[in-house]
Amino acid sequence: MIEQPFADLDAWVAYFREANLPVLRHTVQEMERMRANAENVNGRVLSGTILRDPMMTLRVLAYIEANRRARQTTDITTIERAIMMIGIGPFFRDFHDLPQIEEQLRPHPQVLLGLLKVVHRARRAAQWARDWAVIRHDLDVDEITLAALLHDMAELLMWCFAPKIAIQVRDAQNTHRNQRSAIIQTEIYGIPLYQLKMALAETWHLPQLLTQLMDNQHAENPRVRNVKLAVDLARHSANSWNDPALPDDFKGIRELLRIDQPALIRRLGVDEATSAMLLAAHQAAQAEAVSRSNEAP
């Protein structure tokens, strides 16, 4: 476990390059169940299990790139294609006795809770990103889904390997909600997690397309914006459906998908009370905007 921040980005990257990434206990249990019936397991079912676990997903992508054949020039940008490339039998042979997150964080129950919240957030972002990609008639919705799931992979790594420092960052973010996360991360970790994410993507030779989809600096690209908006909505709604950043999130999503607020709310998968609250808040904001417009000289 990392007790103190490293001196610079290179030191962080060097540590994670050699780290044995843990996965969720449920992932291990599901894989063992499928291993016992491997001859009847197909790539789609196996990929569905993997994509419930961002850390397992990251392990598979890193494995593919580490074992890439010299003649293979096409990037593997989805988990189902990765499994097809590996093969079901070799997959179960090479992915066994995996370290478990729950065991690694057993001495740190509050850290485990924090990590599981980030996992839930990543799953939700991936679900929304996929739905919106379908609406947009994206060429490959699986790529969008994968990018949203892994967008915050650096944060997950910190929860796994630097639990005490991750708690400090979380507490600082809760205390200083108006301060940008990158500033807090730099003050405590010594680096913004965006830089760590991009450096690790390069170190692990993650597919260039996937890396670009996770890079908010390319947000003028509709595919990148699809991922970013889903990640932003998942992050802000995890705080509360009253989070002050949500109106801007909704505006961006409406513009991306060319739908109105009621249609957007229907696609969020939230309960009726939350749906009604979000719609009422939007209508109140519209009425206030009209009132201000009428009062203007």
Phi and psi in degrees as GROMACS dihedral restraints (atoms count N, CA, C in turn):
[ dihedral_restraints ]
;  ai    aj    ak    al  type     phi  dphi    fc
    3     4     5     6     1   -87.3    20    10
    4     5     6     7     1   118.9    20    10
    6     7     8     9     1   -93.9    20    10
    7     8     9    10     1   -31.3    20    10
    9    10    11    12     1  -131.3    20    10
   10    11    12    13     1   146.2    20    10
   12    13    14    15     1   -59.2    20    10
   13    14    15    16     1   145.2    20    10
   15    16    17    18     1   -73.6    20    10
   16    17    18    19     1   168.0    20    10
   18    19    20    21     1   -70.9    20    10
   19    20    21    22     1   -33.2    20    10
   21    22    23    24     1  -156.9    20    10
   22    23    24    25     1   177.7    20    10
   24    25    26    27     1   -60.2    20    10
   25    26    27    28     1   -42.0    20    10
   27    28    29    30     1   -59.0    20    10
   28    29    30    31     1   -37.6    20    10
   30    31    32    33     1   -68.6    20    10
   31    32    33    34     1   -40.8    20    10
   33    34    35    36     1   -60.7    20    10
   34    35    36    37     1   -46.7    20    10
   36    37    38    39     1   -62.8    20    10
   37    38    39    40     1   -42.2    20    10
   39    40    41    42     1   -60.8    20    10
   40    41    42    43     1   -38.5    20    10
   42    43    44    45     1   -66.1    20    10
   43    44    45    46     1   -50.9    20    10
   45    46    47    48     1   -71.1    20    10
   46    47    48    49     1   -24.3    20    10
   48    49    50    51     1   -59.7    20    10
   49    50    51    52     1   -34.5    20    10
   51    52    53    54     1   -99.8    20    10
   52    53    54    55     1    -2.0    20    10
   54    55    56    57     1   -70.4    20    10
   55    56    57    58     1   143.1    20    10
   57    58    59    60     1   -92.0    20    10
   58    59    60    61     1   100.6    20    10
   60    61    62    63     1   -68.5    20    10
   61    62    63    64     1   125.3    20    10
   63    64    65    66     1   -81.4    20    10
   64    65    66    67     1   159.1    20    10
   66    67    68    69     1  -127.2    20    10
   67    68    69    70     1   170.0    20    10
   69    70    71    72     1   -70.2    20    10
   70    71    72    73     1   145.6    20    10
   72    73    74    75     1   -57.5    20    10
   73    74    75    76     1   -40.4    20    10
   75    76    77    78     1   -61.0    20    10
   76    77    78    79     1   -36.7    20    10
   78    79    80    81     1   -61.7    20    10
   79    80    81    82     1   -45.9    20    10
   81    82    83    84     1   -60.5    20    10
   82    83    84    85     1   -44.1    20    10
   84    85    86    87     1   -63.7    20    10
   85    86    87    88     1   -43.7    20    10
   87    88    89    90     1   -66.0    20    10
   88    89    90    91     1   -39.5    20    10
   90    91    92    93     1   -67.2    20    10
   91    92    93    94     1   -36.9    20    10
   93    94    95    96     1   -66.2    20    10
   94    95    96    97     1   -38.3    20    10
   96    97    98    99     1   -63.2    20    10
   97    98    99   100     1   -42.9    20    10
   99   100   101   102     1   -72.3    20    10
  100   101   102   103     1   -33.3    20    10
  102   103   104   105     1   -58.7    20    10
  103   104   105   106     1   -37.8    20    10
  105   106   107   108     1   -67.9    20    10
  106   107   108   109     1   -16.7    20    10
  108   109   110   111     1  -130.2    20    10
  109   110   111   112     1    39.4    20    10
  111   112   113   114     1   -58.7    20    10
  112   113   114   115     1   -32.0    20    10
  114   115   116   117     1   -66.8    20    10
  115   116   117   118     1   -18.1    20    10
  117   118   119   120     1  -106.9    20    10
  118   119   120   121     1     7.2    20    10
  120   121   122   123     1   -92.1    20    10
  121   122   123   124     1   134.8    20    10
  123   124   125   126     1  -112.0    20    10
  124   125   126   127     1   167.1    20    10
  126   127   128   129     1   -62.5    20    10
  127   128   129   130     1   -34.8    20    10
  129   130   131   132     1   -67.4    20    10
  130   131   132   133     1   -42.9    20    10
  132   133   134   135     1   -64.9    20    10
  133   134   135   136     1   -44.6    20    10
  135   136   137   138     1   -65.2    20    10
  136   137   138   139     1   -41.7    20    10
  138   139   140   141     1   -65.3    20    10
  139   140   141   142     1   -33.3    20    10
  141   142   143   144     1   -60.9    20    10
  142   143   144   145     1   -40.1    20    10
  144   145   146   147     1   -67.2    20    10
  145   146   147   148     1   -43.8    20    10
  147   148   149   150     1   -62.2    20    10
  148   149   150   151     1   -41.4    20    10
  150   151   152   153     1   -73.8    20    10
  151   152   153   154     1    -2.6    20    10
  153   154   155   156     1   -84.5    20    10
  154   155   156   157     1    -7.1    20    10
  156   157   158   159     1  -131.7    20    10
  157   158   159   160     1   103.0    20    10
  159   160   161   162     1   -58.0    20    10
  160   161   162   163     1   -36.1    20    10
  162   163   164   165     1   -69.9    20    10
  163   164   165   166     1   -39.6    20    10
  165   166   167   168     1   -66.1    20    10
  166   167   168   169     1   -39.3    20    10
  168   169   170   171     1   -59.1    20    10
  169   170   171   172     1   -43.7    20    10
  171   172   173   174     1   -64.4    20    10
  172   173   174   175     1   -40.0    20    10
  174   175   176   177     1   -59.7    20    10
  175   176   177   178     1   -44.0    20    10
  177   178   179   180     1   -64.5    20    10
  178   179   180   181     1   -44.6    20    10
  180   181   182   183     1   -64.2    20    10
  181   182   183   184     1   -42.4    20    10
  183   184   185   186     1   -64.4    20    10
  184   185   186   187     1   -37.4    20    10
  186   187   188   189     1   -63.2    20    10
  187   188   189   190     1   -45.8    20    10
  189   190   191   192     1   -58.3    20    10
  190   191   192   193     1   -46.4    20    10
  192   193   194   195     1   -69.5    20    10
  193   194   195   196     1   -35.5    20    10
  195   196   197   198     1   -68.8    20    10
  196   197   198   199     1   -25.7    20    10
  198   199   200   201     1  -110.4    20    10
  199   200   201   202     1    18.1    20    10
  201   202   203   204     1   -63.2    20    10
  202   203   204   205     1   134.5    20    10
  204   205   206   207     1   -79.0    20    10
  205   206   207   208     1   150.7    20    10
  207   208   209   210     1   -59.0    20    10
  208   209   210   211     1   -33.0    20    10
  210   211   212   213     1   -82.3    20    10
  211   212   213   214     1    -8.1    20    10
  213   214   215   216     1   -83.8    20    10
  214   215   216   217     1   111.2    20    10
  216   217   218   219     1  -106.7    20    10
  217   218   219   220     1   -13.4    20    10
  219   220   221   222     1   -93.3    20    10
  220   221   222   223     1   128.9    20    10
  222   223   224   225     1   -66.9    20    10
  223   224   225   226     1   144.7    20    10
  225   226   227   228     1   -95.2    20    10
  226   227   228   229     1   112.1    20    10
  228   229   230   231     1  -111.7    20    10
  229   230   231   232     1     6.0    20    10
  231   232   233   234     1  -137.9    20    10
  232   233   234   235     1   156.5    20    10
  234   235   236   237     1   -70.1    20    10
  235   236   237   238     1   -37.6    20    10
  237   238   239   240     1   -62.2    20    10
  238   239   240   241     1   -40.4    20    10
  240   241   242   243     1   -66.7    20    10
  241   242   243   244     1   -35.8    20    10
  243   244   245   246     1   -61.2    20    10
  244   245   246   247     1   -43.2    20    10
  246   247   248   249     1   -66.1    20    10
  247   248   249   250     1   -39.2    20    10
  249   250   251   252     1   -59.6    20    10
  250   251   252   253     1   -39.5    20    10
  252   253   254   255     1   -68.5    20    10
  253   254   255   256     1   -41.0    20    10
  255   256   257   258     1   -74.6    20    10
  256   257   258   259     1   -45.6    20    10
  258   259   260   261     1    96.6    20    10
  259   260   261   262     1   143.5    20    10
  261   262   263   264     1   -61.9    20    10
  262   263   264   265     1   -49.0    20    10
  264   265   266   267     1   -59.8    20    10
  265   266   267   268     1   -54.3    20    10
  267   268   269   270     1   -60.0    20    10
  268   269   270   271     1   -32.1    20    10
  270   271   272   273     1   -60.9    20    10
  271   272   273   274     1   -50.8    20    10
  273   274   275   276     1   -67.6    20    10
  274   275   276   277     1   -27.5    20    10
  276   277   278   279     1   -68.6    20    10
  277   278   279   280     1   -41.2    20    10
  279   280   281   282     1   -91.1    20    10
  280   281   282   283     1   -19.0    20    10
  282   283   284   285     1  -111.7    20    10
  283   284   285   286     1    83.6    20    10
  285   286   287   288     1  -143.6    20    10
  286   287   288   289     1   161.9    20    10
  288   289   290   291     1    50.6    20    10
  289   290   291   292     1    45.5    20    10
  291   292   293   294     1   -78.2    20    10
  292   293   294   295     1   141.3    20    10
  294   295   296   297     1   -65.0    20    10
  295   296   297   298     1   145.9    20    10
  297   298   299   300     1  -109.0    20    10
  298   299   300   301     1   135.8    20    10
  300   301   302   303     1   -57.8    20    10
  301   302   303   304     1   -44.1    20    10
  303   304   305   306     1   -61.7    20    10
  304   305   306   307     1   -35.6    20    10
  306   307   308   309     1   -72.9    20    10
  307   308   309   310     1   -42.2    20    10
  309   310   311   312     1   -63.0    20    10
  310   311   312   313     1   -34.9    20    10
  312   313   314   315     1  -102.7    20    10
  313   314   315   316     1    14.7    20    10
  315   316   317   318     1   -54.1    20    10
  316   317   318   319     1   -39.4    20    10
  318   319   320   321     1   -74.3    20    10
  319   320   321   322     1    -5.1    20    10
  321   322   323   324     1  -129.1    20    10
  322   323   324   325     1    72.0    20    10
  324   325   326   327     1   -60.4    20    10
  325   326   327   328     1   -35.4    20    10
  327   328   329   330     1   -69.0    20    10
  328   329   330   331     1   -33.5    20    10
  330   331   332   333     1   -68.1    20    10
  331   332   333   334     1   -43.3    20    10
  333   334   335   336     1   -58.1    20    10
  334   335   336   337     1   -43.0    20    10
  336   337   338   339     1   -61.3    20    10
  337   338   339   340     1   -43.7    20    10
  339   340   341   342     1   -61.7    20    10
  340   341   342   343     1   -42.5    20    10
  342   343   344   345     1   -64.4    20    10
  343   344   345   346     1   -44.0    20    10
  345   346   347   348     1   -63.2    20    10
  346   347   348   349     1   -31.3    20    10
  348   349   350   351     1   -66.3    20    10
  349   350   351   352     1   -38.8    20    10
  351   352   353   354     1   -68.2    20    10
  352   353   354   355     1   -38.5    20    10
  354   355   356   357     1   -61.1    20    10
  355   356   357   358     1   -45.8    20    10
  357   358   359   360     1   -60.8    20    10
  358   359   360   361     1   -41.2    20    10
  360   361   362   363     1   -63.0    20    10
  361   362   363   364     1   -41.4    20    10
  363   364   365   366     1   -65.2    20    10
  364   365   366   367     1   -40.9    20    10
  366   367   368   369     1   -62.7    20    10
  367   368   369   370     1   -41.9    20    10
  369   370   371   372     1   -66.4    20    10
  370   371   372   373     1   -42.4    20    10
  372   373   374   375     1   -60.3    20    10
  373   374   375   376     1   -42.8    20    10
  375   376   377   378     1   -63.8    20    10
  376   377   378   379     1   -40.4    20    10
  378   379   380   381     1   -63.7    20    10
  379   380   381   382     1   -47.4    20    10
  381   382   383   384     1   -66.4    20    10
  382   383   384   385     1   -42.8    20    10
  384   385   386   387     1   -60.0    20    10
  385   386   387   388     1   -39.9    20    10
  387   388   389   390     1   -65.4    20    10
  388   389   390   391     1   -45.3    20    10
  390   391   392   393     1   -60.4    20    10
  391   392   393   394     1   -44.2    20    10
  393   394   395   396     1   -69.7    20    10
  394   395   396   397     1   -33.4    20    10
  396   397   398   399     1   -64.5    20    10
  397   398   399   400     1   -36.2    20    10
  399   400   401   402     1   -64.2    20    10
  400   401   402   403     1   -45.1    20    10
  402   403   404   405     1   -58.9    20    10
  403   404   405   406     1   -39.1    20    10
  405   406   407   408     1   -78.6    20    10
  406   407   408   409     1    -4.7    20    10
  408   409   410   411     1    58.4    20    10
  409   410   411   412     1    44.8    20    10
  411   412   413   414     1   -62.6    20    10
  412   413   414   415     1   149.2    20    10
  414   415   416   417     1   -66.6    20    10
  415   416   417   418     1   -29.5    20    10
  417   418   419   420     1  -150.3    20    10
  418   419   420   421     1    95.1    20    10
  420   421   422   423     1   -67.9    20    10
  421   422   423   424     1   -25.1    20    10
  423   424   425   426     1   -65.3    20    10
  424   425   426   427     1   -34.9    20    10
  426   427   428   429     1   -65.4    20    10
  427   428   429   430     1   -42.2    20    10
  429   430   431   432     1   -63.2    20    10
  430   431   432   433     1   -43.9    20    10
  432   433   434   435     1   -58.9    20    10
  433   434   435   436     1   -46.8    20    10
  435   436   437   438     1   -64.0    20    10
  436   437   438   439     1   -42.7    20    10
  438   439   440   441     1   -63.3    20    10
  439   440   441   442     1   -40.6    20    10
  441   442   443   444     1   -66.7    20    10
  442   443   444   445     1   -38.9    20    10
  444   445   446   447     1   -62.7    20    10
  445   446   447   448     1   -37.8    20    10
  447   448   449   450     1   -98.8    20    10
  448   449   450   451     1     0.8    20    10
  450   451   452   453     1   -54.1    20    10
  451   452   453   454     1   -39.5    20    10
  453   454   455   456     1  -104.9    20    10
  454   455   456   457     1    34.9    20    10
  456   457   458   459     1   -62.3    20    10
  457   458   459   460     1   -33.4    20    10
  459   460   461   462     1   -64.5    20    10
  460   461   462   463     1   -36.9    20    10
  462   463   464   465     1   -64.9    20    10
  463   464   465   466     1   -41.7    20    10
  465   466   467   468     1   -61.3    20    10
  466   467   468   469     1   -42.1    20    10
  468   469   470   471     1   -61.9    20    10
  469   470   471   472     1   -39.2    20    10
  471   472   473   474     1   -64.7    20    10
  472   473   474   475     1   -42.0    20    10
  474   475   476   477     1   -61.6    20    10
  475   476   477   478     1   -37.2    20    10
  477   478   479   480     1   -73.7    20    10
  478   479   480   481     1   -41.9    20    10
  480   481   482   483     1  -112.7    20    10
  481   482   483   484     1   -16.6    20    10
  483   484   485   486     1  -130.9    20    10
  484   485   486   487     1    59.6    20    10
  486   487   488   489     1   -60.7    20    10
  487   488   489   490     1   -42.3    20    10
  489   490   491   492     1   -66.9    20    10
  490   491   492   493     1   -36.4    20    10
  492   493   494   495     1   -72.6    20    10
  493   494   495   496     1   -37.8    20    10
  495   496   497   498     1   -61.3    20    10
  496   497   498   499     1   -38.1    20    10
  498   499   500   501     1   -62.4    20    10
  499   500   501   502     1   -41.5    20    10
  501   502   503   504     1   -60.2    20    10
  502   503   504   505     1   -42.8    20    10
  504   505   506   507     1   -64.6    20    10
  505   506   507   508     1   -45.8    20    10
  507   508   509   510     1   -59.1    20    10
  508   509   510   511     1   -45.8    20    10
  510   511   512   513     1   -63.5    20    10
  511   512   513   514     1   -39.9    20    10
  513   514   515   516     1   -66.0    20    10
  514   515   516   517     1   -38.1    20    10
  516   517   518   519     1   -67.5    20    10
  517   518   519   520     1   -37.2    20    10
  519   520   521   522     1   -68.9    20    10
  520   521   522   523     1   -33.0    20    10
  522   523   524   525     1   -77.6    20    10
  523   524   525   526     1   -37.2    20    10
  525   526   527   528     1  -118.0    20    10
  526   527   528   529     1    69.4    20    10
  528   529   530   531     1   -66.4    20    10
  529   530   531   532     1   -22.9    20    10
  531   532   533   534     1   -87.5    20    10
  532   533   534   535     1    -4.4    20    10
  534   535   536   537     1   -92.6    20    10
  535   536   537   538     1   140.0    20    10
  537   538   539   540     1   -63.4    20    10
  538   539   540   541     1   139.8    20    10
  540   541   542   543     1   -59.5    20    10
  541   542   543   544     1   -37.7    20    10
  543   544   545   546     1   -61.5    20    10
  544   545   546   547     1   -34.2    20    10
  546   547   548   549     1   -68.2    20    10
  547   548   549   550     1   -45.3    20    10
  549   550   551   552     1   -63.3    20    10
  550   551   552   553     1   -43.1    20    10
  552   553   554   555     1   -60.0    20    10
  553   554   555   556     1   -42.9    20    10
  555   556   557   558     1   -65.5    20    10
  556   557   558   559     1   -38.0    20    10
  558   559   560   561     1   -66.2    20    10
  559   560   561   562     1   -35.4    20    10
  561   562   563   564     1  -100.4    20    10
  562   563   564   565     1   -50.4    20    10
  564   565   566   567     1   -77.4    20    10
  565   566   567   568     1   -25.2    20    10
  567   568   569   570     1    93.7    20    10
  568   569   570   571     1    -7.9    20    10
  570   571   572   573     1  -147.0    20    10
  571   572   573   574     1   151.3    20    10
  573   574   575   576     1   -77.2    20    10
  574   575   576   577     1   143.3    20    10
  576   577   578   579     1   -65.5    20    10
  577   578   579   580     1   -24.3    20    10
  579   580   581   582     1   -57.7    20    10
  580   581   582   583     1   -45.1    20    10
  582   583   584   585     1   -63.8    20    10
  583   584   585   586     1   -40.6    20    10
  585   586   587   588     1   -64.7    20    10
  586   587   588   589     1   -43.3    20    10
  588   589   590   591     1   -58.1    20    10
  589   590   591   592     1   -49.5    20    10
  591   592   593   594     1   -66.9    20    10
  592   593   594   595     1   -36.8    20    10
  594   595   596   597     1   -67.6    20    10
  595   596   597   598     1   -39.8    20    10
  597   598   599   600     1   -69.5    20    10
  598   599   600   601     1   -36.9    20    10
  600   601   602   603     1   -58.4    20    10
  601   602   603   604     1   -39.1    20    10
  603   604   605   606     1   -71.9    20    10
  604   605   606   607     1   -42.2    20    10
  606   607   608   609     1   -63.5    20    10
  607   608   609   610     1   -41.9    20    10
  609   610   611   612     1   -85.0    20    10
  610   611   612   613     1     1.4    20    10
  612   613   614   615     1    56.1    20    10
  613   614   615   616     1    41.0    20    10
  615   616   617   618     1   -62.7    20    10
  616   617   618   619     1   151.2    20    10
  618   619   620   621     1   -53.2    20    10
  619   620   621   622     1   138.4    20    10
  621   622   623   624     1   -59.2    20    10
  622   623   624   625     1   -39.7    20    10
  624   625   626   627     1   -62.2    20    10
  625   626   627   628     1   -45.0    20    10
  627   628   629   630     1   -62.4    20    10
  628   629   630   631     1   -42.4    20    10
  630   631   632   633     1   -61.0    20    10
  631   632   633   634     1   -41.2    20    10
  633   634   635   636     1   -66.1    20    10
  634   635   636   637     1   -40.1    20    10
  636   637   638   639     1   -65.0    20    10
  637   638   639   640     1   -24.3    20    10
  639   640   641   642     1   -91.4    20    10
  640   641   642   643     1     0.9    20    10
  642   643   644   645     1  -101.8    20    10
  643   644   645   646     1   105.8    20    10
  645   646   647   648     1   -62.9    20    10
  646   647   648   649     1   -16.0    20    10
  648   649   650   651     1   -70.4    20    10
  649   650   651   652     1    -9.8    20    10
  651   652   653   654     1  -106.5    20    10
  652   653   654   655     1    28.7    20    10
  654   655   656   657     1   -67.1    20    10
  655   656   657   658     1    -9.4    20    10
  657   658   659   660     1   -70.1    20    10
  658   659   660   661     1   -18.9    20    10
  660   661   662   663     1   -78.7    20    10
  661   662   663   664     1   125.8    20    10
  663   664   665   666     1   -57.6    20    10
  664   665   666   667     1   -33.0    20    10
  666   667   668   669     1   -68.3    20    10
  667   668   669   670     1   -43.0    20    10
  669   670   671   672     1   -65.6    20    10
  670   671   672   673     1   -40.9    20    10
  672   673   674   675     1   -63.8    20    10
  673   674   675   676     1   -37.3    20    10
  675   676   677   678     1   -55.8    20    10
  676   677   678   679     1   -49.2    20    10
  678   679   680   681     1   -64.7    20    10
  679   680   681   682     1   -48.8    20    10
  681   682   683   684     1   -59.8    20    10
  682   683   684   685     1   -44.8    20    10
  684   685   686   687     1   -65.2    20    10
  685   686   687   688     1   -37.8    20    10
  687   688   689   690     1   -65.8    20    10
  688   689   690   691     1   -42.2    20    10
  690   691   692   693     1   -65.4    20    10
  691   692   693   694     1   -43.4    20    10
  693   694   695   696     1   -62.1    20    10
  694   695   696   697     1   -45.2    20    10
  696   697   698   699     1   -63.7    20    10
  697   698   699   700     1   -41.5    20    10
  699   700   701   702     1   -63.2    20    10
  700   701   702   703     1   -41.2    20    10
  702   703   704   705     1   -66.8    20    10
  703   704   705   706     1   -47.7    20    10
  705   706   707   708     1   -71.8    20    10
  706   707   708   709     1   -39.6    20    10
  708   709   710   711     1   -70.1    20    10
  709   710   711   712     1   -23.9    20    10
  711   712   713   714     1   -65.6    20    10
  712   713   714   715     1   -28.5    20    10
  714   715   716   717     1   -70.8    20    10
  715   716   717   718     1   -50.6    20    10
  717   718   719   720     1   177.6    20    10
  718   719   720   721     1   150.1    20    10
  720   721   722   723     1   -74.8    20    10
  721   722   723   724     1     2.2    20    10
  723   724   725   726     1  -104.2    20    10
  724   725   726   727     1     9.1    20    10
  726   727   728   729     1   -56.6    20    10
  727   728   729   730     1   133.1    20    10
  729   730   731   732     1   -65.0    20    10
  730   731   732   733     1   -15.2    20    10
  732   733   734   735     1   -82.7    20    10
  733   734   735   736     1   -13.0    20    10
  735   736   737   738     1   -62.9    20    10
  736   737   738   739     1   -40.9    20    10
  738   739   740   741     1   -55.5    20    10
  739   740   741   742     1   -40.4    20    10
  741   742   743   744     1   -67.7    20    10
  742   743   744   745     1   -38.2    20    10
  744   745   746   747     1   -59.5    20    10
  745   746   747   748     1   -48.9    20    10
  747   748   749   750     1   -61.7    20    10
  748   749   750   751     1   -40.2    20    10
  750   751   752   753     1   -60.5    20    10
  751   752   753   754     1   -45.6    20    10
  753   754   755   756     1   -63.4    20    10
  754   755   756   757     1   -39.3    20    10
  756   757   758   759     1   -68.3    20    10
  757   758   759   760     1   -43.0    20    10
  759   760   761   762     1   -59.6    20    10
  760   761   762   763     1   -42.2    20    10
  762   763   764   765     1   -67.2    20    10
  763   764   765   766     1   -39.1    20    10
  765   766   767   768     1   -65.3    20    10
  766   767   768   769     1   -44.1    20    10
  768   769   770   771     1   -94.0    20    10
  769   770   771   772     1   -12.0    20    10
  771   772   773   774     1    57.7    20    10
  772   773   774   775     1    49.2    20    10
  774   775   776   777     1  -129.5    20    10
  775   776   777   778     1   163.8    20    10
  777   778   779   780     1   -90.3    20    10
  778   779   780   781     1   174.4    20    10
  780   781   782   783     1   -63.2    20    10
  781   782   783   784     1   -44.1    20    10
  783   784   785   786     1   -58.8    20    10
  784   785   786   787     1   -41.1    20    10
  786   787   788   789     1   -65.3    20    10
  787   788   789   790     1   -39.6    20    10
  789   790   791   792     1   -63.6    20    10
  790   791   792   793     1   -46.2    20    10
  792   793   794   795     1   -60.9    20    10
  793   794   795   796     1   -38.8    20    10
  795   796   797   798     1   -61.7    20    10
  796   797   798   799     1   -26.4    20    10
  798   799   800   801     1   -90.8    20    10
  799   800   801   802     1    -2.3    20    10
  801   802   803   804     1   -79.9    20    10
  802   803   804   805     1   -19.3    20    10
  804   805   806   807     1    73.9    20    10
  805   806   807   808     1    27.4    20    10
  807   808   809   810     1   -96.5    20    10
  808   809   810   811     1   166.3    20    10
  810   811   812   813     1   -71.7    20    10
  811   812   813   814     1   168.9    20    10
  813   814   815   816     1   -62.0    20    10
  814   815   816   817     1   -40.4    20    10
  816   817   818   819     1   -63.4    20    10
  817   818   819   820     1   -42.7    20    10
  819   820   821   822     1   -66.8    20    10
  820   821   822   823     1   -41.3    20    10
  822   823   824   825     1   -58.7    20    10
  823   824   825   826     1   -45.8    20    10
  825   826   827   828     1   -64.0    20    10
  826   827   828   829     1   -40.8    20    10
  828   829   830   831     1   -63.9    20    10
  829   830   831   832     1   -43.6    20    10
  831   832   833   834     1   -65.6    20    10
  832   833   834   835     1   -40.3    20    10
  834   835   836   837     1   -67.7    20    10
  835   836   837   838     1   -42.0    20    10
  837   838   839   840     1   -63.3    20    10
  838   839   840   841     1   -40.6    20    10
  840   841   842   843     1   -63.9    20    10
  841   842   843   844     1   -39.7    20    10
  843   844   845   846     1   -66.3    20    10
  844   845   846   847     1   -43.6    20    10
  846   847   848   849     1   -64.9    20    10
  847   848   849   850     1   -38.5    20    10
  849   850   851   852     1   -64.8    20    10
  850   851   852   853     1   -40.1    20    10
  852   853   854   855     1   -65.6    20    10
  853   854   855   856     1   -39.1    20    10
  855   856   857   858     1   -64.1    20    10
  856   857   858   859     1   -44.7    20    10
  858   859   860   861     1   -62.5    20    10
  859   860   861   862     1   -39.1    20    10
  861   862   863   864     1   -66.0    20    10
  862   863   864   865     1   -39.1    20    10
  864   865   866   867     1   -64.9    20    10
  865   866   867   868     1   -40.6    20    10
  867   868   869   870     1   -64.5    20    10
  868   869   870   871     1   -42.2    20    10
  870   871   872   873     1   -61.8    20    10
  871   872   873   874     1   -43.8    20    10
  873   874   875   876     1   -64.5    20    10
  874   875   876   877     1   -37.2    20    10
  876   877   878   879     1   -65.0    20    10
  877   878   879   880     1   -40.2    20    10
  879   880   881   882     1   -69.6    20    10
  880   881   882   883     1   -28.8    20    10
  882   883   884   885     1   -81.6    20    10
  883   884   885   886     1   -16.5    20    10
  885   886   887   888     1   -66.4    20    10
  886   887   888   889     1   142.1    20    10
